[in-house]
Amino acid sequence: MPRKQLALLAFALASAAWMGPAKAVDLSTNVTSPTAFPDDGVISGDYPASTGETSYYFAVDLKAGVLASQAWVKGTDAPKHLWLALLDSSGKNITGYDVDSGFNDDGDNARNWPINHSGRYTIRLTTKGPELATFRVEFGGTAFAGHKPDPANAFGYSHAFLDPTHLSSAAAISGVFPASRATTTYYFDADLKAGVLMTQLSMATPKELGGTKWMMFEILGPDGDRLDSTQLERTFAPNSDGSHNFAINHSGHYVMRLSIRGTEGTRYKVELGGSALAGTQ
């Protein structure tokens, strides 16, 4: 089978697997009668045929701890929006975040929410965008321990904020841009010491291949919000690199996000070092 057909088949199978768990879930749009939360912590589906916002409600019993979540929006050449909110037993908003995407891209975002008290909560998921776009949200963490993220990709890198690929000292991340117009995102974690995390980003592609090539590396805080980032973008140059020093103010566990987008076959590399990483496991 030709390479192009194999790539299309792989994409179709991946899309089917990505959407698989949600079709049996009947989504309620009524806050007084929310849908029971799925046991595996995964909610996914299609955007409705509506030009406005549509909200779905889910009832979930949580324990005191941390509720981790990651949300994606995918498909169609039009902007897509998703809002995720946690409500208390009276319907009052506690916290939330959003996911946005442009015309030619998908969206991905993640957060850790502190759950101070065990009890019944409501999750509100609101969509706005074109029909046939899709969404997916995965929940986990100590407050809800029922979810097992999907396995890592062929490079061994995880797409899941809930189950990132672990990095140790003298770490390097490398791979090849996939055959996708949308942004591809990987998550990593490491135990860092107070100090400096040094990074060098590089991209290389054959001279005959044009197009824009972009990558971004981010350090996320305990709640999943971005603390600092560095990025590299080139359109015509076949090779490029750049460096950035991240100030790590406190020793602890950190999650890092790598996002790539551009010409298929471009090789990328992120090299990590510095006092914040030295001697870690």
C-alpha positions in Angstrom: 0.0 0.0 0.0 1.4 3.4 -0.9 2.8 5.6 1.9 0.1 8.2 1.5 -2.7 5.6 1.7 -1.1 4.2 4.8 -0.9 7.6 6.4 -4.6 8.2 5.7 -5.6 4.8 7.1 -3.6 5.5 10.3 -5.2 8.9 10.6 -8.7 7.3 10.2 -8.0 4.6 12.8 -6.6 7.1 15.2 -9.6 9.4 14.8 -12.0 6.5 15.4 -10.1 5.5 18.6 -10.0 9.1 19.8 -13.8 9.4 19.5 -14.7 5.8 20.6 -15.7 6.0 24.3 -18.3 8.7 24.1 -21.0 7.6 21.7 -23.0 5.7 24.4 -23.2 8.7 26.7 -26.5 10.7 26.6 -25.5 14.3 27.1 -27.9 16.3 29.3 -28.3 20.1 28.7 -30.3 20.5 31.9 -28.4 21.4 35.1 -31.2 20.0 37.3 -30.8 16.5 35.7 -27.2 16.1 34.8 -25.7 13.1 33.0 -24.0 10.6 35.3 -20.2 11.0 35.0 -18.5 8.2 33.0 -16.6 5.7 35.1 -13.5 6.1 32.9 -13.5 9.9 33.2 -13.7 10.4 29.5 -16.3 12.7 27.8 -16.3 13.1 24.0 -18.7 13.8 21.2 -19.6 15.9 18.2 -20.4 19.6 18.2 -24.2 20.1 17.7 -25.9 21.8 14.8 -26.0 25.2 16.5 -24.5 28.5 15.8 -24.5 29.5 19.5 -23.3 28.0 22.7 -24.5 24.6 24.0 -23.9 23.5 27.6 -23.8 19.9 28.9 -23.9 18.9 32.6 -22.4 15.9 34.4 -22.8 14.9 38.1 -19.7 13.5 39.7 -18.7 12.4 43.2 -15.2 13.7 44.0 -12.8 13.1 46.9 -10.7 15.8 48.5 -7.5 16.1 46.4 -6.6 17.2 42.9 -8.9 16.9 39.9 -6.7 16.8 36.7 -8.2 17.3 33.3 -7.2 17.7 29.7 -9.5 19.0 26.9 -9.2 18.8 23.1 -11.2 20.2 20.2 -10.6 18.9 16.7 -11.7 19.0 13.1 -13.1 21.3 10.4 -11.5 24.5 9.0 -13.2 26.9 11.3 -12.7 28.3 14.9 -13.8 26.0 17.7 -14.3 26.9 21.4 -14.9 24.8 24.5 -15.3 26.0 28.1 -15.0 23.6 31.1 -16.3 24.6 34.5 -16.6 23.0 37.9 -19.8 23.8 39.9 -20.6 23.2 43.5 -23.8 21.4 44.8 -25.8 24.6 44.5 -24.7 25.3 40.9 -22.2 28.0 41.8 -19.1 28.2 39.6 -15.9 27.2 41.4 -13.3 27.3 38.7 -12.9 26.7 34.9 -10.8 27.1 31.8 -11.2 27.3 28.0 -9.9 25.7 24.8 -9.7 27.7 21.6 -8.5 26.9 18.1 -8.1 28.7 14.8 -9.3 28.0 11.3 -6.6 25.5 10.5 -5.7 24.0 13.9 -6.9 22.0 16.8 -7.0 23.1 20.5 -5.6 21.5 23.6 -5.5 22.7 27.2 -5.1 21.2 30.7 -5.6 22.1 34.3 -5.3 20.8 37.9 -8.2 21.8 40.1 -7.9 21.6 43.9 -10.9 19.8 45.5 -11.1 20.9 49.1 -14.1 18.8 50.2 -15.4 15.4 49.2 -18.9 15.4 47.8 -21.1 15.8 44.8 -20.1 18.3 42.1 -21.3 19.3 38.6 -19.1 19.6 35.5 -20.3 22.0 32.8 -19.0 21.6 29.3 -19.9 24.3 26.8 -19.2 24.2 23.1 -19.4 26.8 20.3 -18.3 26.1 16.8 -19.1 24.3 13.6 -21.1 21.1 13.3 -18.9 18.0 12.9 -16.1 19.4 15.0 -15.3 17.0 17.9 -14.4 17.4 21.6 -12.8 15.2 24.2 -12.1 15.7 27.9 -10.2 13.3 30.2 -10.4 13.5 34.0 -8.1 11.9 36.6 -6.0 12.8 39.6 -6.4 12.0 43.3 -9.9 13.4 43.4 -11.0 11.0 40.6 -8.8 8.0 40.0 -10.8 6.0 37.5 -9.1 7.1 34.3 -6.2 5.5 32.5 -4.8 7.6 29.6 -4.1 6.3 26.2 -0.6 4.8 25.5 2.3 7.0 24.2 3.1 7.4 20.6 5.7 5.7 18.5 8.5 7.9 20.0 7.4 7.0 23.5 6.0 10.5 24.2 2.7 11.0 25.8 -0.1 13.2 24.5 -1.7 13.1 28.0 -1.3 15.8 30.7 -2.6 13.2 33.1 0.2 10.8 32.3 3.2 12.7 31.0 6.5 11.1 29.8 9.1 11.3 32.6 12.4 13.1 32.0 15.6 12.6 34.0 19.0 14.2 34.0 20.8 14.9 30.7 17.4 14.7 28.9 16.8 15.2 25.2 13.5 15.1 23.3 13.6 14.4 19.5 11.4 13.3 16.7 9.9 14.1 13.4 7.0 16.4 12.5 3.9 14.2 11.7 1.7 14.4 8.6 -0.8 16.8 10.1 -1.8 20.5 9.5 -2.8 20.8 13.2 -0.6 21.3 16.2 0.7 18.1 17.8 1.3 18.3 21.6 3.3 16.2 24.0 3.6 16.3 27.8 6.6 15.5 29.9 7.3 15.7 33.7 10.4 16.0 35.8 11.4 16.7 39.4 13.4 19.9 39.2 15.5 21.7 41.8 15.6 25.5 42.3 18.0 26.8 39.8 18.2 27.3 36.0 16.7 24.9 33.4 18.7 25.4 30.2 17.0 24.5 26.9 18.1 24.5 23.2 15.4 24.0 20.5 16.4 23.0 17.0 14.7 22.0 13.7 16.1 20.6 10.5 14.4 19.8 7.2 15.7 19.1 3.6 16.3 22.2 1.6 13.8 21.3 -1.1 10.9 21.3 1.5 9.4 24.7 2.2 6.7 25.8 4.5 6.6 27.2 8.0 8.0 25.1 10.9 7.1 26.0 14.5 7.7 24.5 17.9 7.1 25.8 21.5 8.3 24.4 24.8 6.5 25.4 28.0 6.9 25.0 31.8 3.5 24.5 33.5 2.7 25.4 37.1 1.0 23.2 39.7 -2.4 24.1 38.3 -1.4 23.4 34.7 -1.2 27.1 33.8 1.9 28.3 31.8 4.7 29.7 33.8 7.2 30.4 31.0 7.8 29.4 27.4 10.2 29.6 24.5 9.4 29.0 20.8 11.2 28.7 17.4 9.7 29.4 14.0 11.1 29.4 10.5 9.6 29.5 7.0 12.4 29.1 4.4 15.6 28.3 6.4 16.1 24.5 6.4 17.9 24.5 9.8 17.4 26.7 12.9 17.9 26.6 16.6 17.5 28.8 19.7 18.1 28.7 23.4 16.3 29.8 26.5 17.0 29.6 30.3 14.0 29.0 32.5 14.2 30.2 36.1 13.0 27.5 38.5 12.2 29.3 41.7 11.1 26.3 43.8 12.1 22.7 43.9 9.3 20.3 43.0 7.4 18.4 40.4 6.8 20.2 37.0 5.0 19.4 33.8 6.4 20.5 30.5 4.5 20.8 27.2 6.0 20.6 23.7 3.9 21.7 20.7 5.0 21.3 17.1 3.4 22.2 13.7 4.6 22.5 10.2 6.3 20.7 7.3 6.0 16.9 7.5 9.4 15.2 8.0 11.1 18.1 9.8 13.3 16.8 12.5 13.1 18.5 15.9 15.1 18.3 19.1 14.9 19.8 22.6 18.0 19.5 24.7 17.7 20.1 28.5 20.3 20.8 31.1 21.4 23.2 33.8 21.4 23.2 37.6 17.6 22.6 37.9 17.9 19.2 36.2 21.4 18.0 37.3 21.2 14.9 39.5 17.4 14.4 39.2 15.9 11.0 38.5 
